[in-house]
Amino acid sequence: LILGCITLSFTLLSFVTLRGGNRLLPTAETQSPA
């Protein structure tokens, strides 16, 4: 469970960072990784 949670968080963070490192939290909350 912990590994899965970390993996999901890391993947989301990496995805958002690739899209735009300036707005990490806002982008992650507003836009979904579709």
N, C-alpha and C positions, 0 to 999 in steps of 0.2 A: 504493500500500500504506500509506504513512504517513498520507495523508489519510483513508483508510478506518479505520485504527486510531484516529486522533484523533476521527473522527466517532462511532465506536462508543463510545469512552470518554466523550465529551462527552454523547452521548445518554443513556447509562446514568447518568451523574452527574446530568444534568438530571432524569431520571425519578425517581431516588432522592430528589433534593432536593425535588421536588414532593410526594412521598409523605411524607417526614419529613427535614428538614434536620439534625436532631439526630444521627441515626445514619446517616452516609453510608456508611462502609466496612462496618460490620456488616450493614446492610440489603442492601447490594449483594452481599455474600458469602453471606448466609443466604437471602434471597429473590431469585428470578429475575424479570425483567420479563416476566411472562406476561399 
